Amino acid sequence: MGEKTKAEICVFQNNKIIKTIDESGTGKTETSPICVITADDMMSFAKPFMMMGNAFKQKDIKTDDNCIMTEYSNGGISLFVKCIGCFNF
């Protein structure tokens, strides 16, 4: 496979990843999580909840599709984030 073909495949894969994230859920419920690729991306969503006060909680939820979903909450506010590229059970 030539370098041009490899580059085209990488661009295609990257665009599919971005589309998956963009079309993911609202994060408001377990059935509509925001999808991310890496654990670092998950932490980007967790940080605001950590900074809201002492009631921060994190709950990991195993999914059927070899991903991990985490519920970040603080007080009465929750956000569900699903990592689709960083864990393999």
C-alpha positions, 0 to 999 in steps of 0.5 A: 500500500502506498503512502498516499493510500495510507494517508487517505485511510488515516484521514477517513478514519479520523473523520469517522471518529470525529463524526462519532463524537459529534453525533454522540448523545447529550450526556444527560442520561445513561442511554445518551452518553457523550462519546470520547476516544481517550481517557484524557478526553473523559477527564476533560469532562470530569474536571468541571464537576470536580471543581464544583465542590466536595460532592463530586462522585464518579461511577464507572459503568461497564457496557456490553460493547467493550467500552466504559461509561462513567457518570460524573456527578456533583450535587444534583447534576450528572454527566455520562461520558462513554470512552469508545477507544481506550478500554478493552475488557 
